[in-house]
Amino acid sequence: MAMREIAGHQVQVNEEGFMTDPQEWTKDIAVEIAKVEGIPELTLQHWQVIDFCRQDGMATGKAPTLRRITTAAGVTTKEMFALFPKGPAKKVAKISGLGKPEGCV
């Protein structure tokens, strides 16, 4: 595992850039990862999805899938693609400091 500096914090990441310890995550880190992922600003709607993913991921030990997010968080698939373009479950998991969701390529 590699160490990477994000928003002034040293965090552990895997070969795909996902944080490996969700306890190291901060909102500042989320903002920086979002910028790298092509999302220049996190809106209230982004944060609602991120907060859901954090809570769900910490409770289950894994990042929620797109289906789980859309059914449990009250966000449509279309909204997810608008908020987190090109692979929304994978992007929101990375921004949320969680591992790669199961089923993501």
Secondary structure by P-SEA (a helix, b strand, c coil): cbbbbcccbbbbbcccccccccccccaaaaaaaaaaaccccccaaaaaaaaaaaaaaaaccccccaaaaaacccccaaaaaaaccccaaaaaaaaaccccccccc
